Every structure is written in C-alpha cells, then in structure tokens.
Amino acid sequence: MNTRGDYASQDPLATATVAVVTPPPVIAPAHDHAVSWGAIFAGAAAAAALSLVLLILGVGLGLSSVSPWAYEGVSKETFGWSSIAWLTVTAIAASGLGGYIAGRLRNKWSNLHGDETYFRDTAHGFLSWAVATLLTAGLLTTAIGGVIGAGAKVAGATAGAAATTAGGLAAAAGPAAMGDTNGDLQYWVDGLFRANPNAPAAPMAPPPGDPAAAPGAPQAGVMPPPPRPMPGGERGPGPGRGGDVRAEVNRIVVNSLKSNTMDPADTQYLAQLVANQTGMSQAEAQARVTDMQTRLRATLDKAKADAKQAADDARKATAYAALWLFITLLIGAFSASLFATWGGRRRDL
C-alpha cells in the first residue's frame, strides 16, 4: 500500500486502443418513374403491327365472300355484320397484346400500394392503345378516309345529281337543239314524230305484166321514184324544215322542264307540228304530246327518287360505320387497359 499519496507511474509503452465505428454510406433509393415510355411505345408498335395484319386478312376474307353476280356470295347484311365482328375481334386482339406488353415491360415500382400500381398499369395500357391508334391512323389514312368519307362522297354526288337532274337533261338537250341527235331528249322528240301506227297501209302495186295494172303503173326495169323522206327527218336551212322543227321542239321541251307543266300554247303548237309532220288528226297529236309530257316527267321523277334513295342509303351506311368504329375503339381501349393490369401483375411476381 502506497502511503505517500502518489500514484504509480504508468508504463510508457502501454497504448490505448480506441474502436472507431464508421457508418455505411447512405445510398438514396433509385427514383421510380411513374411512366415507362419505352414499354408504352413497344406495346403500341406491337398493337399497330397486329392491327395491320388482321385488317389485311379481313379485307382478303371479305373480298372473297362477295360477288358482283346475282345469287352468289353473301348478302350485304351478312357482310356488314361480319365486318363489324371482325373489327371488334381485331380491336380486342391488337389492343390486348399492346396493353399486355406495356404492362409486362414497365419498370418495377417499389413502396407502392395496390391501388396506385393498378392505376399506373391501367394508364400504361391506355397510353399504348392511344399511341397505337394514332400510329394506325397515320399508316392507314387512305383506308380510314375511304370508310368514313366514301359514303359522304357518294351521298353528296347523288344528292347533287338529284338536284340537277332536270338541269342535266336540259344541258344534254342543248346539243340536240343545235341538231345533234345524241342529245338525251332526242328520243322523246323522235317519239313525237313517229309515223301514225293507225294510218291505213298504202295498197301494194300489182306485179309487172298484170293486166289489172293501172295504165300509169311502172313497168319492169324502170326505176321507181325515190321514197318520201320520213316525217320530221328533212334537213335544211329553210323555215319549217325537219332540222329546224326538231330544234324548236327541243327548246320547247327544255323550257317546259323548268315548271311543273307545259304551257297550253306550247302544247297546242306542238300538237300542230306533230299533226303536220305525221298526218295525224289534231286530237291524236294532242294526245301524243300530252302522253310524251307525262312519261317524260315520270322518268324525271323516278330518276330523282332513285338518286335520293341512293343518297339516303349512303348516309345510313356512313352513320352506322362511324358509330360501330367508335364502339370498337372503346372496346380496344378497355382491352388494352385490362391486359396491361395482367401484364403488370406478372411483372411484379
């Protein structure tokens, strides 16, 4: 025991050992991107390619099932419903494939609850469908324009034809009024100047050498006189000649098409011309002119009705095509979103 109150000196060779604890470096977690654009574009490219393949296949099957010949091929109703079914199948298959690829190839998200993961997968599928739709529309601009715009073009053309049928007939009658026999109204004018079928036939000349022959009858070997020209067929510059008569009749008929009925004075004048050219009575000529007006206007009304019916059919076809295309696009968007959730779920396993 040390009674001097001092402590023993420490060994100068003794060293103190100090443990130093170094904490590990703090590494920030990688930032999870909410949108994986690479997966979206990959799914969109796959969807657009499959859509193109299926559409080409559908066109081939459709053209092989129809025929321009009667009683051959499928009916237009069957063809329409088959086209709708094929477009629906195409939308489901192509959009589903694109959505599944987008969901399967997206980044794996950490520290996310189930609802957020489900929403992001759905968004990836929808975005892949949107990009694929725009890409397909760009590649198939002419095809889509044909489906949507063909009916509208036909409707506009037929509606215009219905509105200008009378004007078209009048314009076509213009060359006929100048003496061109190719005019559309020339047929009706020819009908006015046809020979009277009820006129008695001329007696046949007795054969040469017949004692009952008239003294002035032509003998054998003597050329008979030239036949009389057909009524209304005379051509010449003078007034009252056939060419001028037909041109005048054409102008009268064209003018009558501008109103509902022909002017009574024009009707009576035409009846006089017909009577003079064909040898018919005034009453018969009047009846022929009236019948020509009735049949001509009936033909004109039928052409207008046919044009309006064609325009209405084209309008309905275009409306139905647009509505069903809208429905198939919605089905495609739903399929892409649904399949993207399946692909994302497989990705997180």
Phi, psi and chi 1 to 4 in degrees:
 res  aa     phi    psi   chi1   chi2   chi3   chi4
   1 MET       -  133.5  179.9  177.4 -178.2      -
   2 ASN   -88.7  116.3 -171.0   -7.4      -      -
   3 THR   -99.2    0.9   59.1      -      -      -
   4 ARG   -89.4   -5.5  -67.0 -176.6  -63.4  178.4
   5 GLY    81.2    6.0      -      -      -      -
   6 ASP  -107.7  156.7   55.2  -13.5      -      -
   7 TYR   -96.6  153.5  -64.2   95.4      -      -
   8 ALA   -69.0  138.0      -      -      -      -
   9 SER   -68.1  145.6   61.2      -      -      -
  10 GLN   -77.4  158.2  -63.5 -179.3   -6.2      -
  11 ASP   -69.8  123.9 -173.2   -1.1      -      -
  12 PRO   -65.7  -18.2   22.2  -33.2      -      -
  13 LEU   -87.2   -9.1  -60.5  178.0      -      -
  14 ALA   -74.6  133.2      -      -      -      -
  15 THR  -120.7  148.6   58.8      -      -      -
  16 ALA   -93.4  134.3      -      -      -      -
  17 THR  -100.2  123.6  -56.9      -      -      -
  18 VAL  -115.4  125.0  178.7      -      -      -
  19 ALA   -86.6  121.7      -      -      -      -
  20 VAL  -105.5  120.9  178.2      -      -      -
  21 VAL   -99.2  116.5  178.9      -      -      -
  22 THR  -100.8  118.2  -56.4      -      -      -
  23 PRO   -69.4  147.9   25.9  -34.1      -      -
  24 PRO   -65.9  151.6   25.4  -33.5      -      -
  25 PRO   -65.4  140.5   23.8  -33.6      -      -
  26 VAL   -84.6  115.4  178.9      -      -      -
  27 ILE  -102.7  122.4  -58.2  176.0      -      -
  28 ALA   -68.7  136.9      -      -      -      -
  29 PRO   -63.2  145.6   23.3  -32.9      -      -
  30 ALA   -62.6  140.5      -      -      -      -
  31 HIS   -75.2  125.2 -179.9   68.4      -      -
  32 ASP   -87.1  117.1  -65.9  -26.1      -      -
  33 HIS   -74.6  134.0  -64.7  -79.0      -      -
  34 ALA   -70.7  -29.4      -      -      -      -
  35 VAL  -120.9  127.0 -179.7      -      -      -
  36 SER  -103.1   93.0  -59.3      -      -      -
  37 TRP   -66.8  -31.0  -73.5  107.8      -      -
  38 GLY   -62.0  -43.0      -      -      -      -
  39 ALA   -67.1  -37.0      -      -      -      -
  40 ILE   -64.6  -47.6  -69.2  174.3      -      -
  41 PHE   -67.7  -33.4  -76.9  113.9      -      -
  42 ALA   -64.7  -44.9      -      -      -      -
  43 GLY   -65.1  -37.5      -      -      -      -
  44 ALA   -65.7  -41.2      -      -      -      -
  45 ALA   -63.9  -41.2      -      -      -      -
  46 ALA   -65.3  -41.2      -      -      -      -
  47 ALA   -65.5  -42.6      -      -      -      -
  48 ALA   -65.2  -40.9      -      -      -      -
  49 ALA   -64.8  -44.3      -      -      -      -
  50 LEU   -66.6  -36.5 -175.3   57.7      -      -
  51 SER   -61.4  -43.4  -63.3      -      -      -
  52 LEU   -62.9  -43.1 -179.3   61.2      -      -
  53 VAL   -63.1  -46.8  172.1      -      -      -
  54 LEU   -68.6  -35.3  -66.8  179.2      -      -
  55 LEU   -66.5  -41.5  -74.8  177.5      -      -
  56 ILE   -63.4  -42.0  -66.6  176.0      -      -
  57 LEU   -62.7  -41.0  177.8   59.7      -      -
  58 GLY   -63.8  -39.1      -      -      -      -
  59 VAL   -62.6  -43.3  170.0      -      -      -
  60 GLY   -63.0  -44.8      -      -      -      -
  61 LEU   -65.4  -38.3  -65.5  176.7      -      -
  62 GLY   -66.3  -44.4      -      -      -      -
  63 LEU   -67.5  -28.9  -68.1  179.2      -      -
  64 SER   -77.3  -14.1   63.2      -      -      -
  65 SER   -97.6   -9.0   63.6      -      -      -
  66 VAL  -110.8  161.3  -62.7      -      -      -
  67 SER  -152.0  142.2  174.5      -      -      -
  68 PRO   -75.4  -11.8   27.9  -34.7      -      -
  69 TRP   -82.9  149.6  -52.6  107.6      -      -
  70 ALA   -68.9  145.3      -      -      -      -
  71 TYR    61.4   24.4  -53.3  105.8      -      -
  72 GLU  -130.9  143.9  -66.6 -174.5    9.1      -
  73 GLY    81.0  177.0      -      -      -      -
  74 VAL   -81.4  161.0  -61.9      -      -      -
  75 SER   -76.2  166.2   61.9      -      -      -
  76 LYS   -67.6  -30.6   61.4  180.0 -178.4  179.1
  77 GLU   -67.0  -44.6  -69.6   81.1    7.3      -
  78 THR   -63.4  -40.8  -56.7      -      -      -
  79 PHE   -63.8  -39.5  179.7   78.9      -      -
  80 GLY   -65.9  -47.1      -      -      -      -
  81 TRP   -67.6  -34.9  -74.1  111.3      -      -
  82 SER   -65.4  -38.7  -59.5      -      -      -
  83 SER   -64.2  -41.9  -59.3      -      -      -
  84 ILE   -63.1  -44.2  -67.3  172.0      -      -
  85 ALA   -62.7  -40.1      -      -      -      -
  86 TRP   -67.7  -40.3 -175.0  -99.9      -      -
  87 LEU   -63.4  -37.6  -72.1  176.4      -      -
  88 THR   -66.1  -44.3  -56.2      -      -      -
  89 VAL   -62.7  -40.6  171.1      -      -      -
  90 THR   -61.9  -43.2  -60.2      -      -      -
  91 ALA   -63.8  -42.4      -      -      -      -
  92 ILE   -67.0  -46.3  -66.0  174.9      -      -
  93 ALA   -67.6  -49.7      -      -      -      -
  94 ALA   -68.3  -46.5      -      -      -      -
  95 SER   -67.1  -38.7  -59.6      -      -      -
  96 GLY   -62.2  -42.3      -      -      -      -
  97 LEU   -62.9  -45.1  176.2   63.2      -      -
  98 GLY   -62.6  -41.8      -      -      -      -
  99 GLY   -66.6  -39.8      -      -      -      -
 100 TYR   -64.5  -43.0 -176.4   83.8      -      -
 101 ILE   -64.5  -41.0  -68.6  177.6      -      -
 102 ALA   -63.6  -39.7      -      -      -      -
 103 GLY   -73.6  -33.7      -      -      -      -
 104 ARG   -76.3  -30.8 -169.6   66.4 -177.6  -90.5
 105 LEU   -94.5   -0.6  -62.8 -177.8      -      -
 106 ARG   -74.5  165.6   51.8   91.2  171.4  160.5
 107 ASN   -66.2  152.2  -63.0  -32.6      -      -
 108 LYS   -86.0  121.9 -173.5  174.4 -177.5  178.8
 109 TRP   -92.8  142.3  -59.9  -54.2      -      -
 110 SER  -116.0  156.1   59.0      -      -      -
 111 ASN    57.1   41.0  -59.1  -35.8      -      -
 112 LEU  -121.6  141.0  -71.7  179.7      -      -
 113 HIS   -80.3  169.4   53.2   80.0      -      -
 114 GLY   -62.9  -37.9      -      -      -      -
 115 ASP   -65.2  -41.4  -67.7  -19.7      -      -
 116 GLU   -66.4  -40.6 -179.1   65.6   19.5      -
 117 THR   -63.3  -42.4  -58.3      -      -      -
 118 TYR   -62.6  -41.5 -173.8   83.2      -      -
 119 PHE   -64.5  -43.9  173.2   77.8      -      -
 120 ARG   -65.5  -39.7  -69.7 -172.5 -178.9 -175.1
 121 ASP   -63.0  -42.3  -72.8  -24.7      -      -
 122 THR   -61.4  -42.3  -56.2      -      -      -
 123 ALA   -63.9  -38.9      -      -      -      -
 124 HIS   -63.1  -41.8  -85.1   68.5      -      -
 125 GLY   -64.6  -42.0      -      -      -      -
 126 PHE   -65.4  -42.0 -179.2   80.1      -      -
 127 LEU   -66.3  -37.6  -70.6  176.3      -      -
 128 SER   -65.0  -38.4   68.1      -      -      -
 129 TRP   -64.2  -42.0  166.2   82.9      -      -
 130 ALA   -63.2  -46.1      -      -      -      -
 131 VAL   -64.7  -41.3  174.8      -      -      -
 132 ALA   -64.0  -38.6      -      -      -      -
 133 THR   -64.3  -44.9  -58.7      -      -      -
 134 LEU   -64.7  -39.6  -64.3  177.1      -      -
 135 LEU   -66.0  -43.5 -178.1   60.5      -      -
 136 THR   -64.4  -39.9  -55.2      -      -      -
 137 ALA   -63.5  -37.0      -      -      -      -
 138 GLY   -68.9  -36.4      -      -      -      -
 139 LEU   -77.3  -30.2  -65.6  176.4      -      -
 140 LEU  -115.0   42.3  -58.4  177.2      -      -
 141 THR   -60.5  -44.9  -58.0      -      -      -
 142 THR   -66.5  -38.0   55.1      -      -      -
 143 ALA   -67.5  -45.9      -      -      -      -
 144 ILE   -66.0  -39.3  -64.5  177.1      -      -
 145 GLY   -62.7  -34.5      -      -      -      -
 146 GLY   -67.8  -39.5      -      -      -      -
 147 VAL   -68.5  -44.2  171.6      -      -      -
 148 ILE   -82.5  -39.9  -58.8  -61.8      -      -
 149 GLY   -93.5  -14.3      -      -      -      -
 150 ALA   -64.3  -46.4      -      -      -      -
 151 GLY   -62.5  -40.9      -      -      -      -
 152 ALA   -64.8  -38.9      -      -      -      -
 153 LYS   -66.1  -43.5  -67.6  178.7 -178.4  178.3
 154 VAL   -64.6  -40.8  172.5      -      -      -
 155 ALA   -62.7  -43.6      -      -      -      -
 156 GLY   -65.4  -40.0      -      -      -      -
 157 ALA   -67.4  -44.7      -      -      -      -
 158 THR   -70.1  -35.1   51.1      -      -      -
 159 ALA   -65.1  -40.0      -      -      -      -
 160 GLY   -65.2  -36.9      -      -      -      -
 161 ALA   -65.9  -37.6      -      -      -      -
 162 ALA   -66.0  -37.1      -      -      -      -
 163 ALA   -75.4  -25.2      -      -      -      -
 164 THR  -114.5   19.0   60.0      -      -      -
 165 THR   -62.7  -45.4  -58.0      -      -      -
 166 ALA   -64.3  -41.3      -      -      -      -
 167 GLY   -65.1  -35.6      -      -      -      -
 168 GLY   -65.2  -41.7      -      -      -      -
 169 LEU   -63.8  -39.6  -71.0  175.7      -      -
 170 ALA   -66.1  -40.8      -      -      -      -
 171 ALA   -66.8  -38.6      -      -      -      -
 172 ALA   -68.0  -27.8      -      -      -      -
 173 ALA   -77.2  -12.4      -      -      -      -
 174 GLY   -60.0  -52.2      -      -      -      -
 175 PRO   -60.6  -34.0  -23.2   33.2      -      -
 176 ALA   -66.0  -35.3      -      -      -      -
 177 ALA   -66.7  -22.3      -      -      -      -
 178 MET   -91.0    5.5  -60.1  -58.4  -64.9      -
 179 GLY   104.1    5.5      -      -      -      -
 180 ASP   -84.6  120.7 -175.1    3.7      -      -
 181 THR   -79.9    1.1   58.3      -      -      -
 182 ASN   -90.0    1.5  -65.9  -33.6      -      -
 183 GLY   -66.5  152.0      -      -      -      -
 184 ASP   -66.5  -30.1  -67.9  -19.1      -      -
 185 LEU   -83.7   -5.0  -69.6  179.2      -      -
 186 GLN   -63.8  -31.5 -168.2   65.3   36.7      -
 187 TYR   -61.2  -44.0  166.9   78.9      -      -
 188 TRP   -68.9  -36.2  -56.9   97.7      -      -
 189 VAL   -67.3  -40.9  176.6      -      -      -
 190 ASP   -60.6  -36.5  -68.8  -20.2      -      -
 191 GLY   -64.4  -30.6      -      -      -      -
 192 LEU   -68.3  -35.9  -72.3  177.0      -      -
 193 PHE  -101.5   18.1  -66.6  105.3      -      -
 194 ARG   -70.3  153.0  -70.3  172.6 -176.6  169.7
 195 ALA   -64.9  149.9      -      -      -      -
 196 ASN   -69.1  116.0 -175.5   11.1      -      -
 197 PRO   -70.0  -16.8   25.9  -33.9      -      -
 198 ASN   -91.0    0.4  -61.6  -35.1      -      -
 199 ALA   -71.5  142.3      -      -      -      -
 200 PRO   -65.3  141.5   22.7  -32.4      -      -
 201 ALA   -72.7  145.9      -      -      -      -
 202 ALA   -70.1  141.0      -      -      -      -
 203 PRO   -64.4  143.0   22.9  -32.6      -      -
 204 MET   -75.7  140.0  -63.5 -177.5   61.3      -
 205 ALA   -71.4  141.1      -      -      -      -
 206 PRO   -66.8  151.5   22.7  -31.7      -      -
 207 PRO   -62.8  156.8   24.1  -33.2      -      -
 208 PRO   -61.9  140.9  -20.8   31.8      -      -
 209 GLY    86.5   -4.4      -      -      -      -
 210 ASP   -72.2  126.3 -169.4  -12.2      -      -
 211 PRO   -63.3  -20.7   20.5  -31.6      -      -
 212 ALA   -83.8    0.7      -      -      -      -
 213 ALA   -68.1  150.4      -      -      -      -
 214 ALA   -67.9  153.9      -      -      -      -
 215 PRO   -60.5  -36.1  -21.3   29.9      -      -
 216 GLY   -89.8   11.6      -      -      -      -
 217 ALA   -70.2  147.0      -      -      -      -
 218 PRO   -69.1  140.2   23.0  -32.1      -      -
 219 GLN   -89.1  168.3  -58.7  -61.6  -35.4      -
 220 ALA   -65.1  141.0      -      -      -      -
 221 GLY    87.9   -5.8      -      -      -      -
 222 VAL   -99.4  127.8  179.3      -      -      -
 223 MET   -67.3  129.7  -67.1  -65.5  -65.2      -
 224 PRO   -72.5  162.4   26.9  -33.8      -      -
 225 PRO   -67.4  153.3   24.5  -34.3      -      -
 226 PRO   -62.1  147.6   23.5  -33.4      -      -
 227 PRO   -68.8  157.7   24.9  -33.2      -      -
 228 ARG   -72.4  137.6 -178.7  177.7 -179.7  -88.1
 229 PRO   -59.7  153.4  -20.2   31.1      -      -
 230 MET   -63.1  147.2  -69.4  -64.4  -64.6      -
 231 PRO   -59.8  135.2  -21.2   30.8      -      -
 232 GLY    77.6    0.2      -      -      -      -
 233 GLY   -98.9   -2.0      -      -      -      -
 234 GLU   -68.5  141.5  -61.9   86.2   -7.2      -
 235 ARG  -122.3  138.6  -57.5  -76.5  179.0  176.5
 236 GLY   171.6  165.2      -      -      -      -
 237 PRO   -81.0  -16.0   29.0  -33.7      -      -
 238 GLY   -73.1  159.3      -      -      -      -
 239 PRO   -67.6  143.6   25.2  -32.9      -      -
 240 GLY    84.5   -3.3      -      -      -      -
 241 ARG   -71.9  165.8  -54.1  -64.0  -67.6  175.2
 242 GLY   -62.3  -43.5      -      -      -      -
 243 GLY   -61.2  -43.7      -      -      -      -
 244 ASP   -66.5  -36.6  -66.8  -20.6      -      -
 245 VAL   -64.9  -45.5  169.1      -      -      -
 246 ARG   -65.3  -40.1  -70.9  175.1  179.2  -89.0
 247 ALA   -63.3  -39.7      -      -      -      -
 248 GLU   -67.1  -41.1 -175.2  179.5    9.0      -
 249 VAL   -63.4  -40.8  171.0      -      -      -
 250 ASN   -59.2  -43.6  -84.0  -29.7      -      -
 251 ARG   -64.7  -37.3  -70.4 -168.8  -67.0  -90.9
 252 ILE   -66.1  -43.0  -66.1  175.2      -      -
 253 VAL   -66.3  -41.9  173.2      -      -      -
 254 VAL   -61.5  -42.7  168.9      -      -      -
 255 ASN   -65.2  -32.6 -176.0   70.8      -      -
 256 SER   -70.0  -24.2   68.6      -      -      -
 257 LEU   -71.1  -15.5  -65.4  177.1      -      -
 258 LYS   -76.8  -13.0  -59.9  177.3 -178.6  178.4
 259 SER  -128.0  178.1   58.2      -      -      -
 260 ASN   -75.9  -30.6  -66.1  -31.2      -      -
 261 THR  -136.2  162.5   57.9      -      -      -
 262 MET   -82.8  144.4 -177.7  179.2  -69.0      -
 263 ASP   -59.5  135.9 -173.2   80.7      -      -
 264 PRO   -57.7  -35.7  -24.8   33.5      -      -
 265 ALA   -65.6  -39.4      -      -      -      -
 266 ASP   -66.8  -36.8  -69.1  -21.5      -      -
 267 THR   -63.8  -44.3  -57.1      -      -      -
 268 GLN   -66.3  -37.0 -175.9  176.9    3.8      -
 269 TYR   -67.6  -41.3  178.6   69.8      -      -
 270 LEU   -63.6  -38.5  -74.1 -177.7      -      -
 271 ALA   -62.6  -38.9      -      -      -      -
 272 GLN   -64.9  -42.0  -66.7  176.5   -2.9      -
 273 LEU   -62.9  -44.0  -68.0  178.7      -      -
 274 VAL   -63.7  -41.7  171.8      -      -      -
 275 ALA   -64.0  -40.4      -      -      -      -
 276 ASN   -69.3  -34.9  -66.7  -25.1      -      -
 277 GLN   -83.1  -30.9  -66.7  -70.6  -22.2      -
 278 THR  -108.0  -10.9   60.7      -      -      -
 279 GLY    78.8   12.6      -      -      -      -
 280 MET   -79.3  162.0  -58.3  172.1   64.8      -
 281 SER   -73.9  164.8   64.0      -      -      -
 282 GLN   -63.2  -37.6 -176.8   66.9   21.4      -
 283 ALA   -67.7  -42.1      -      -      -      -
 284 GLU   -65.7  -40.7  -66.9  175.6  -21.1      -
 285 ALA   -64.9  -39.5      -      -      -      -
 286 GLN   -61.8  -42.7 -175.6   81.9   17.3      -
 287 ALA   -64.7  -38.0      -      -      -      -
 288 ARG   -66.1  -41.6  174.7  174.7  -73.2 -170.5
 289 VAL   -64.1  -43.8  172.0      -      -      -
 290 THR   -62.8  -41.8  -56.7      -      -      -
 291 ASP   -64.8  -38.5  179.5   67.6      -      -
 292 MET   -62.9  -41.9 -175.6  -86.6  -62.7      -
 293 GLN   -63.1  -43.4  -64.8 -179.6   53.7      -
 294 THR   -63.2  -46.9  -57.2      -      -      -
 295 ARG   -68.8  -37.2  -68.5 -171.8  -65.2  114.4
 296 LEU   -64.7  -44.3  176.5   59.4      -      -
 297 ARG   -70.1  -32.4  -65.6 -174.1 -179.2  -83.0
 298 ALA   -65.5  -40.5      -      -      -      -
 299 THR   -64.5  -40.8  -57.5      -      -      -
 300 LEU   -64.6  -43.1 -177.9   62.5      -      -
 301 ASP   -64.9  -37.7  -66.6  -21.2      -      -
 302 LYS   -66.3  -40.0 -176.7  177.6 -177.6  -59.6
 303 ALA   -63.6  -40.3      -      -      -      -
 304 LYS   -65.2  -43.1  -68.9 -178.6  178.1  179.8
 305 ALA   -63.8  -41.5      -      -      -      -
 306 ASP   -63.5  -40.6  -67.0  -18.1      -      -
 307 ALA   -66.2  -41.0      -      -      -      -
 308 LYS   -66.4  -38.0  -69.0  180.0  179.2  178.9
 309 GLN   -65.6  -41.7 -176.7   63.0   38.6      -
 310 ALA   -62.9  -40.0      -      -      -      -
 311 ALA   -65.8  -39.5      -      -      -      -
 312 ASP   -68.2  -40.3 -173.4   65.5      -      -
 313 ASP   -62.9  -41.2  -66.8  -18.8      -      -
 314 ALA   -65.8  -37.6      -      -      -      -
 315 ARG   -63.3  -44.8  177.5 -168.7   61.1   81.7
 316 LYS   -64.3  -43.0  -68.3  179.9  179.7  179.2
 317 ALA   -62.4  -40.6      -      -      -      -
 318 THR   -66.6  -40.8  -55.9      -      -      -
 319 ALA   -64.3  -44.9      -      -      -      -
 320 TYR   -64.5  -40.6  -68.4  155.0      -      -
 321 ALA   -62.8  -42.1      -      -      -      -
 322 ALA   -65.9  -41.8      -      -      -      -
 323 LEU   -65.8  -44.5  -68.8  176.7      -      -
 324 TRP   -70.4  -31.9  -81.1  108.6      -      -
 325 LEU   -65.0  -38.5 -175.4   59.1      -      -
 326 PHE   -62.5  -43.0  168.7   75.3      -      -
 327 ILE   -65.9  -42.7  -66.3  174.5      -      -
 328 THR   -65.3  -33.5   54.4      -      -      -
 329 LEU   -66.1  -40.8  -72.2  175.5      -      -
 330 LEU   -64.6  -39.9  -69.9 -176.4      -      -
 331 ILE   -62.3  -40.7  -66.7  175.1      -      -
 332 GLY   -62.7  -41.9      -      -      -      -
 333 ALA   -63.6  -41.7      -      -      -      -
 334 PHE   -65.3  -42.6  175.6   78.6      -      -
 335 SER   -63.2  -42.2  -59.4      -      -      -
 336 ALA   -63.3  -42.7      -      -      -      -
 337 SER   -65.9  -42.0  -58.1      -      -      -
 338 LEU   -66.3  -45.9  178.1   62.1      -      -
 339 PHE   -68.6  -27.0  -81.6   81.7      -      -
 340 ALA   -66.9  -36.5      -      -      -      -
 341 THR   -65.8  -36.5   59.3      -      -      -
 342 TRP   -66.5  -44.1  -68.0   -9.2      -      -
 343 GLY   -64.2  -39.0      -      -      -      -
 344 GLY   -66.1  -36.2      -      -      -      -
 345 ARG   -65.8  -39.1 -169.7  178.0  -52.7  167.6
 346 ARG   -67.5  -31.9  -62.7  -67.7  -61.7  176.9
 347 ARG   -66.3  -34.1  170.7   68.0  176.9   84.2
 348 ASP   -85.9   -2.2  -67.0  -23.9      -      -
 349 LEU   -69.2      -  -69.3  179.9      -      -
